Amino acid sequence: MSNLWPWLAVAGVGALHGLNPATGWMFAAARGVRSGDRAQALRALAPIAVGHVASVALVAAAVVFGLAMDRVMLQVLAGVLLVVIVGYHLAGRKTKRIRTPAGHAGLALWSFMMSTAHGAGLMLVPAFIPLCMGNTPAREITASGSLILALAAVGIHTGAMLAVVGLIACGVCRGFDAGGRLLQSHRRKLSSATR
């Protein structure tokens, strides 16, 4: 049972990240509400996962290979990347148009930056150490075996996060659907009462 605790910690931290609106559930829900289709909310999970996995895998690989990570440097790098993207977007805008939701690349970039800024991968380091170097069968395999375990932990962490993000986004879409039906019913009753 003691070998299971690090895996449960990895999944629990992923579920906790899923509750944070900055991880992307608000964008996924907005897509679903705007289109009127909950499937759109679920489709937004793929780019959110790509960005999150990229950020966490970067930290996991650094831990496995024993590289030092400077969180401030990563945050500055993510901030510079954001400024470049915003500058590119503003420079390319020639006409006024209605604000459209972010594309898949924008969602992936957002997810990468938020995961990096919140230290998603750094938060997993205490769980990675017992998984990769503890008293488990992984102790006897090479660094590449530890990398496989770390990537499995990243997958479990991201899966738990996406499950929570998907549940919240679909719940928001369902709430807006129910609210819309209630509003239509109320309007029908008002129009029939005024006749």
QUIFEN-V511446 format. One record per residue. N is the residue number from 1. RES is the residue in one letter. SS is DSSP state (H for helix, E for strand, L for the rest). PHI is phi as a letter, one per 40 degrees, with the letter a starting at -180 (none if undefined). NEAR is the number of other ideal C-beta (glycine too) atoms within 8 Angstrom. Layout:
N;RES;SS;PHI;NEAR + N;RES;SS;PHI;NEAR
//
This chain:
1;M;L;none;4 + 2;S;H;c;4 + 3;N;H;c;8 + 4;L;H;c;7 + 5;W;H;d;9 + 6;P;H;c;13 + 7;W;H;c;12 + 8;L;H;c;8 + 9;A;H;c;10 + 10;V;H;c;15 + 11;A;H;c;12 + 12;G;H;c;9 + 13;V;H;c;13 + 14;G;H;c;15 + 15;A;H;c;12 + 16;L;H;c;8 + 17;H;H;c;15 + 18;G;H;c;16 + 19;L;H;c;7 + 20;N;L;c;8 + 21;P;H;c;5 + 22;A;H;c;6 + 23;T;H;c;14 + 24;G;L;h;14 + 25;W;H;c;14 + 26;M;H;c;7 + 27;F;H;c;13 + 28;A;H;c;16 + 29;A;H;c;13 + 30;A;H;c;9 + 31;R;H;c;13 + 32;G;H;c;19 + 33;V;H;c;11 + 34;R;H;c;8 + 35;S;H;c;7 + 36;G;L;g;6 + 37;D;L;b;7 + 38;R;H;c;10 + 39;A;H;c;7 + 40;Q;H;c;11 + 41;A;H;c;18 + 42;L;H;c;12 + 43;R;H;c;8 + 44;A;H;c;15 + 45;L;H;c;14 + 46;A;H;c;8 + 47;P;H;c;13 + 48;I;H;c;18 + 49;A;H;c;11 + 50;V;H;c;11 + 51;G;H;c;17 + 52;H;H;c;16 + 53;V;H;c;11 + 54;A;H;c;11 + 55;S;H;c;14 + 56;V;H;c;15 + 57;A;H;c;11 + 58;L;H;d;10 + 59;V;H;c;14 + 60;A;H;c;16 + 61;A;H;c;11 + 62;A;H;c;10 + 63;V;H;c;14 + 64;V;H;c;12 + 65;F;L;c;8 + 66;G;L;g;4 + 67;L;L;c;7 + 68;A;L;c;4 + 69;M;L;b;9 + 70;D;L;b;6 + 71;R;H;c;8 + 72;V;H;c;6 + 73;M;H;c;7 + 74;L;H;c;10 + 75;Q;H;c;10 + 76;V;H;c;8 + 77;L;H;c;9 + 78;A;H;c;12 + 79;G;H;c;8 + 80;V;H;c;8 + 81;L;H;c;10 + 82;L;H;c;10 + 83;V;H;c;8 + 84;V;H;c;8 + 85;I;H;c;10 + 86;V;H;c;8 + 87;G;H;c;8 + 88;Y;H;c;8 + 89;H;H;c;8 + 90;L;H;c;7 + 91;A;H;c;6 + 92;G;H;c;6 + 93;R;L;c;7 + 94;K;L;b;3 + 95;T;L;b;4 + 96;K;L;c;2 + 97;R;L;a;6 + 98;I;L;c;3 + 99;R;L;c;3 + 100;T;L;b;4 + 101;P;L;c;7 + 102;A;L;c;6 + 103;G;L;c;6 + 104;H;H;c;7 + 105;A;H;c;7 + 106;G;H;c;10 + 107;L;H;c;15 + 108;A;H;c;13 + 109;L;H;c;12 + 110;W;H;d;13 + 111;S;H;c;17 + 112;F;H;c;14 + 113;M;H;c;12 + 114;M;H;c;12 + 115;S;H;c;16 + 116;T;H;c;15 + 117;A;H;c;8 + 118;H;H;c;10 + 119;G;L;g;8 + 120;A;H;d;14 + 121;G;H;c;14 + 122;L;H;c;9 + 123;M;H;c;9 + 124;L;H;c;16 + 125;V;H;d;10 + 126;P;H;c;8 + 127;A;H;c;13 + 128;F;H;c;14 + 129;I;H;c;10 + 130;P;H;c;11 + 131;L;H;c;15 + 132;C;H;c;12 + 133;M;H;b;8 + 134;G;L;c;11 + 135;N;L;c;3 + 136;T;L;b;8 + 137;P;H;d;5 + 138;A;H;c;12 + 139;R;H;c;8 + 140;E;H;c;4 + 141;I;L;b;8 + 142;T;L;c;5 + 143;A;H;c;7 + 144;S;H;c;7 + 145;G;H;c;9 + 146;S;H;c;13 + 147;L;H;c;12 + 148;I;H;c;8 + 149;L;H;c;11 + 150;A;H;c;15 + 151;L;H;c;10 + 152;A;H;c;8 + 153;A;H;c;16 + 154;V;H;c;13 + 155;G;H;c;9 + 156;I;H;c;12 + 157;H;H;d;16 + 158;T;H;c;13 + 159;G;H;c;10 + 160;A;H;c;15 + 161;M;H;c;14 + 162;L;H;c;12 + 163;A;H;c;10 + 164;V;H;c;14 + 165;V;H;d;15 + 166;G;H;c;13 + 167;L;H;c;9 + 168;I;H;c;12 + 169;A;H;c;17 + 170;C;H;c;12 + 171;G;H;c;8 + 172;V;H;c;13 + 173;C;H;c;13 + 174;R;H;c;9 + 175;G;H;c;8 + 176;F;H;c;9 + 177;D;H;c;9 + 178;A;H;c;8 + 179;G;H;c;8 + 180;G;H;c;8 + 181;R;H;c;8 + 182;L;H;c;8 + 183;L;H;c;8 + 184;Q;H;c;8 + 185;S;H;c;8 + 186;H;H;c;8 + 187;R;H;c;8 + 188;R;H;c;8 + 189;K;H;c;8 + 190;L;H;c;8 + 191;S;H;c;8 + 192;S;H;c;7 + 193;A;H;c;6 + 194;T;H;c;5 + 195;R;L;c;4
//
